[in-house]
Structures are given as structure tokens and as C-alpha cells.
Amino acid sequence: MYTEQLYRIFREESSGVSTDTRTLKKGQLFFALWGQNFNGNEYASEALDKGASYAVIDDPVYETDRTILVDDCLMELHSLAQYYRKMIKVPVLAITGTNGKTTTKELIAAIMSKKLRIHYTKGNFNNEIGLPLTILSAPPDVEMMILEMGANHMGEIRTLCNVARPDYGIITNIGAAHIEGFGSYEGVLKAKTELYEHLRKVNGIAIYDDKNPYLTKKIYKLVSKGIPYSHPTGVELSVEALPSEMNLAVRIRYQHRVFDIQTALFGDYNLDNVRAAVATGLFLGVGMEDIAEAVSKYQPGNNRSQVKTTDNNTLICDSYNANPTSMRAAIKSFAELKAVRKVLILGDMLELGEKSTEEHRKLVEELRLVKYEKIFLVGPEFKKVSDDSGFTLFNNVGELREHLKKEPLSGSLILIKGSRGMTLEKAYDLL
């Protein structure tokens, strides 16, 4: 009953949905969600004062004539998004994985927009709150949704699939991330393949990396229909990296034609993201010329594989996320670049649980073998295992900033990579 009532209000009496009074716009339907340190019900009156059409609450203490009392605000947000997704009846592609899911999503969105009116995940709206908000922000005339799914504990992908009901799915890869919530690599694999389990139930289609033995094995066990990157239309597709000074260049071979594309993405580790996007576009009916144009024109954002030239240095900005797999891939690509002065600025890899000290120690041991102008390590986890390394150590980005003010860098090629929580982007203005 709640969901149908809310859906009517959502469509007829509101201008969208909000869960944050700081960004709420007049006319939006406010959901009073709980957080670790706050009770969203306490902000219901503020939301209404700011012009919310109604406030959805789950604590009767805050009830007024403009509130809608439900059993659980988050569950009701999920139900509303699920209902809306069912009503607009468009195909949904879900993307998850340890690394590359955001870049893959962005590339596929650029490609599919050549053919359809699409709606896709913006920023990091890929969790149990962000995903339903993404669905509910889709315009009624949308023709396809491309949804990113993040997870840091078991069952989260299953929950997101129950809301989004994807028809197609991609798992970019499986690596060592969020081990704190999953317990082990096997736990990560099991959690991500919850997407495959959903696709089996709805007779959906998985588009998969047939060069990845782990995912290929799971495909044959879990999914009724799988489309390999190398044969998305029954015709062989080849996507290979070309020699390139800085950003990834690729050669695509398809139907006896060759397309050489210079991308704006740093690092060969983005090759699989391009392969996923090209294969998906072809499978879903986009022409190869349009795909090539979309990939060549795509500009990465949000500190993911971005190359920026400042007055003093060239920066490779990859500070949005980090785990052992992505960190090594970025360092490997950086090592292959030619430059007189190379500097590494690395921040802690978060959410590794009891594996954290071990993984940071392994990386420090590997860094001892490289010869760069400077290596800066930022964060307590790196500092704990690096006392005798000879590297320059900082507890946080604030200490890094103070150092850069006193000893500025210039004429250098600099890789900056760390987990989002380390906020290394706060040092960009000093580089």
C-alpha cells in the first residue's frame, strides 16, 4: 500500500527524491534515512521547511500532516525504485567488479548514447542508497539504464539486483578489495557473482571477459546465456593496446576492418574496460564507427585515470579508489613511461581488514625495487610498515600539503593514487 501511494505522489506531486536536506530541491519527496551517527527522521521538519512535497519517515514521534509514516525508510526507498523501474519497462545493464566498473560504465554510456536515450549512474551513486536514487532520477522517456553496483559486504549485489532487476550484466574483474567485508578473495568472487545468479533467475544475459578464467568458469555454472568480449555478435572482435607515450591507444579489428583509437585514459590496465565497452556496444546494436568515435572522444573525470598538465608538473590523477590489484596495475603502467623525473604519491588502501598490514608491506617491498626521484607514502597503514624504507612518510594529506609548500615539486611526472578516504586530491593545487 505504501509503495503505490508513494509512487502516485512521486509522479504527480513531487519533482524527484532526496535523502539529504543540504541538497534538497523544492518539491522533492524526502526520505528520512538513518546513518551510523544520525537519525534522518530528525531532519524531516527541516526538509519540509525547505519545500519538500512530503517527508517519508519511520519514527511516529516526527509525524505531521505532511509526513508519510512507513515501517522502514530505506526499504521503502528500494520498493519505490523497484516499482518505478517496473513501470518504465526499459532494459537495464548492471556493472560491478573490483576495478574498472566506473570507467566501463562511462564508456558504455558514451557508446549507447549514440543509439538510445540513456540514463546512468553519476559519481559514486552505486550503493543501497545511490542506486535507487539513480533509478528514481531517470526521465520517463528513458530508453535504457546503465547502473553501477558497488559492494563492500556479502549480499549487497543481490539486494541491488532485486531493486534494479537488470536484464544484462557485466563483472569487470575480481580482485583484492573490500576484504574487510568479504573475508577473502573467494568471498569477493562469491559476492560479485551474485549478479550472475540474478541473471540466471531472470533469464538475463552476462557479457563477460572470456580471457578471465575465473569469470568464464562462473559463467558456465551460473548463467543461462553469456556473451564473450571476443565474439559479441558471433564475429570475432579484437581489441589490443598499441604503443603510446602516455594514454592508452588501441587497435580494434572487426569484420575485416581496423580502427586505431587514441583514448584519453592513462594506463594499459584500462584495456579491458575498453574491450567490455566495445563488445557491449556491438552486442546491443551500435555501429563500429559510432563506437570508435565515442571511445576516442571520452574524457575521464573524477580523478580516475586522468592526465593533467599543471604549470609545474604532469599529473596522473587516480586518487578516487585503490586496492592491491589496481595499485599494482597503475604502478606498472607508470613504470613503463619515459620521464627524467618521476614521483610516486601513494595513499593507504582502505577496507582490507586483517589483510591490510600484509598487503601494504608487500607493496612497500615491491617499491624498494624501483628507482624514482621521490616516493611519498601517505597514511597510517603505509607508515606502519615503511619506517626503514627510505621513503618520505606522512600520516595524512595535510602533512603532505605542508611538505609540498616547503619543498615544491617541479618538472616531474607524478602518479597520485590512493583510496578515496585518503583525499589525495587535496594536494593537487600544490603540484
N, C-alpha and C positions, 0 to 999 in steps of 0.2 A: 504493500500500500504506500509506504513512504516513497519508494522509488518512482512510481508512476506520478505521484503528486509532485515530487521534486522535478521530474522530467518536464511536466507541464509548466512549472514555474521557471525552470531553466530556459525553456524555449520561448515562453510567452511573456515573462515578467522580469527577465534578467538580461544582462549584457555579457554574461560569462560567469566564471567561477574563480574564487580567490580563497587562499588559505592564509594570507598574510596581510594584516592591516596596513603595513608600511607601503605596500604596492597596490592595495585595493583601489579599484576604479568605481566610480559612481554607477550604481545599477547592478553590480555583480552580486552573485549569491555567495555568501561567506560560510565556509566550513570551519568550525572551531576544533581543530585537531590538537591532540596532545603531543608534547615533546618531552625529552628527558628532564628538562628544567622548567617547563611551563605547562599551564592548563589553558588551552585555547579558548575554553568557554569564558574565561575572564576577559577576553578581548571582543566578545560578541557585541556589547553595547558600543564600544569604540567603532566597530565595523559599521554598525547601523548609523551612528552619528556621521560617519564619513560617506554615507549614501548607499550602503549595501541594500539590495532589494529585500533580502531576508538573511537571517543568520541560522545556520543549521547547528544545533547544539546537542550534547548528550548528557548534560547535567541540569536537572529541573530547577536548580537554585537560580539559574540565569534566564528562566523563561519569561518572555514578554509576548505582546500581541504580534510581534514581527519576528519571532523565532519559531523554528520547526524542531521539535524535540524528537530525536531518534535514539536507538539503542547504542550505536557506535558510529561516530562521525567518519572515521576512516573507512569502515566497511560500507557505509552509505555512499561515500565518495566513489568507491570501487563499483558499487552497484549502479550508480548513475552513469558512470563512464561505460560500463558494460552495456547498459540499456541503450545509450546513445550510439555506441559502436554497432549494435544490432540494428538500430533504426536506419542508419545511413547506408548500410549494405554496400560497403566498398572493400576491395581486397586490402589485406594488411600484411606487411612484411615485417617480421621481428628480427632484430640483430643483437646477438650477445657474443661474449667471448672475453678472454683475459686482456688481450691487446688488440687495438685497431678497430674496435667497433664504432667509435665516433667518426673516424676518418672514412671507414667503409660506408657508414650511413650517409655522410655528407656527399661522398662521390656518387652513391646510388641516387640520392635525391637530385643531384645535378643532372644525372643521366635521365632519370624517369620524368623530370620536368620538361624534357623535350617532347614528351608524348601525352602526359596527363597532368591534370591539376592535382598536385600532391600536397600533403601535409606531413611534416616530420618533426622529430624530437629536436628541440632547441636547447643548447647548452647542456647542462647535466640533468635535465628533467627525465631521468631514466629509472627512477626507483618507485616504491609503492605509493608515493605522493605525486612525483613528477609525471609518471606515465599516465595516470587517469586525467591529470590536468592537461596533458598534451592532447589526449583524445577529445576532451571536452572543449578544447580551443579550436578544433577543426571546423572550418566553414561547412555549411550544409551542402555546398556544391562540390566538395572534395571528391576526387576520383580514385585516390589511393593514399594509404597512410604507411609511413616508414617509421617504425618505432624502435628505439634503442632500449635494451633491457640490461640494467646493471644489477649486480647481486653481490652481497657480502656474507650471506648465510644460506644454508640449505632451505629449499622450499620457496625461495623468493621468486625465482623464474617461473615456477609453477603458478604462484599467485598472480604474477603479471600476465601470464598467458590466459588465465581464467578471466581476466579483465579485458584484454585486448583481442582474444580469440584470433590469433594470426593464422593466415592461410599459407604463408611462406615463411621460412626461417633460415637464418644463417648463423652458424657459430664460427667466428673468425679463427679462433685457435684456443688452446688450453695451455695456460702457463701458471707459474707460481705467483698468485696474487690472492689477497684476502684469506690467506691460510688461517688466520686467526678465527675466521667464521666457519671455515670448511674443514679444518683439521689436517688436511693432507692434499697432495696433488690429486689423488684418487677422489677425494671429496670435491675438489674443484671440478673435475671431469663429470662426476655424477650430478653436481648442481647445474652446470651449464647444459648438460644433455636433457634436462627437464624440458627444454624447448623441443627436442626431438620427440620426447614422449607425448607432448601435447599434439604435435603434428600427426603422429600415428593415430591418435584418438579421433581427430577431425578429418583424416584422410588428406592432410596437407602435404606440402612439398618442401623438402630441405634442399637448399643449394649449398653444396659443400666442396671443400678443398680436397680433391682426390689425391693430392700429394701429401696429405696429413694422414698417417696410418691410424692414429687413434680415432680421429673423427670418421674415417672411412669404415673402420670396424664397427663403430657405433651406428652408422647409417644402416648397414645391412641388418643389424639387430633390432633397431628401434623404429625405422621409418618405412612406410609403405612405398614412397617414391622419392628418390634422390636424384638431383641434377648436378653432375660434376662440373667444376670450373672449366675443365679442359674440353668438354663436349656439351655445352649448354643447349645447343639446338640439334644435336646429332652430328654436327660438323665440327671438326677439330678446331679448337681455339688455342693459340699460343701467345702468352704474354711474358716477355723476357726483359730483363734490365739491360740497358746499353751503357757503355762507358760515359760518365758525366762528371763534370768538375765538382758540382755541389749538389743540386737537386736531382731526384730520380728521373731518368729518361727511360722510356720503354719502347719496345718494338712489338706490335701486335700483328699476328698473322691469322687471317680468317678468310675463308673462301677464295684462296689464291690471291689475296690482296695483302699488302703490307702497309701498316700505319706506324710511323715513328713519331712519338709524342714526348715533348719536354714538359714535365709536370712541375708544379711549384712546391712539391713535397720533398723534404730532406730525408735522405736515407733509403738504402735498398730494402730495409725492413718494411717499407710501405708497398713493396711489390705485390704481396699477397692481398692487400687491401684493394689495389687496382684490379687484380685478377678477379676478385669477388665482384667488384662493381661492373666490370665489363661483361662478365658471364651473366650476371643478373639482368643487365640491360638487354642483352641479346635474347635471353630466355623469355623476357617479358615483352619482346617485340620492338625494341628501339633499333633503328638502323645504325650500322657501324660508323657512318660519317658523323652522325649526331653524338654517338658515344665518344668518338675521338675528340670532337670539339669540346664536349662537356668536361672531359678529363684534363685537357690542355688548359682550359680556362679556370679550372677550380683553384681557388685561393684558400689555403688553410687558415684557420683562425684560432683564437682562444688558447694560444701558446702550445699548439700541437704541431710539431714538425715544421715550424715556421722559421724562415731565414730572414733576419732583419739587419740592415746595414745602418749603423749609427755614425755620428761624426768621428768616433774613435775606434770602433771595432765592428766586426761582423759577428752577429749572434745567431746561434741555432737555439731557438726557444722551444723547449719541450718540457716545460715545467708543470704541465697540467696533471700528469699521473706518472707513477713509476712503480715497477716491481722488478724482481731479479731478471725476468725474461726481457722486458722492454729496455731495462737499463743496459744490459749487455749488448743488445741489438744496436742501441744508439751509440754506445762507445765504440763498437766495431765499425760502424759506418763512419764515425768521426775519425777513427784511426786511419782510414783509407784516404782521407782528404789531405791535399798538399798545402802546407802553410808554413811560414817561417816561425811564427809564434802561435802555439796552440795552448789553450787554457781550458781545464775542466772545472765546472762548478756543479757539484752533485749534492742533492739533499737526501735526507733519510727516506727509505722505502717503508711506508706505514702499513699497518694491518697484517703483519706477517706472524703475529702471535709468538709462540715459543721458538719459532724458526728464525726470528728477527736477528738475534745476535750472530747466529751461524751464517746467515745469508749476507749480512753486512761484512763480516770478517772475510768471507770468501771473496767478495768483491774487492776489498782493500788489498788482499793478497794478489789478485789479478792486476790491480792498478800499479803495484810495485814494479811490474814488468814493462810499463810504458814510460816513455820519456817525453814529458811535456814541459813547457815553460813554468806552469804552475798547476797544482791540483788543490782546489778548495773543497773541503767536505763540511757540510752544514747539517747539524742536528745531533742529539744525544746518542743515537744509535751508532752513527759513524764514529763519533768521538770516543765512545766506549771501547772500540776495537782498533783505534788508529794512533794511540799515543806514541808509538815508536816508528811510525810510518814515514815521518819526514814531511807529511802533507800539512797544509795550513788548515786548522780546525776551528769551527765556530759552533756555538750552541744553537744559534738561531740566525735568521736572516737579518735581524737588527745588528748583530755583531758583524756580520758580513758587510753590511752597509757602512758601518763605522770604519772598517778596514779599507774599503774602496774609496772612501772620502780622503783618507790619509795617503793611500798608495793606489792611485787610479791606474787602470789598465788602458793601454792604447796599442794600436797596430796588431791586435790579436784576433784570432778566430776562436770563439768561445762557445762551448756546449754547456747549456744550463738545463739540468734535468733533475727532477725530484718529485715526490708525491705532492698532491695538491695542498695538503695541510701544511707543507713547509713554506708556502707562499714565496717561492724564489723570484717570482715576477716583480716583487717589491724592490729588487736590486737592479732591474733593467735600466732605470733612469740614470744610474751611475756607471753604466757600461757603454 
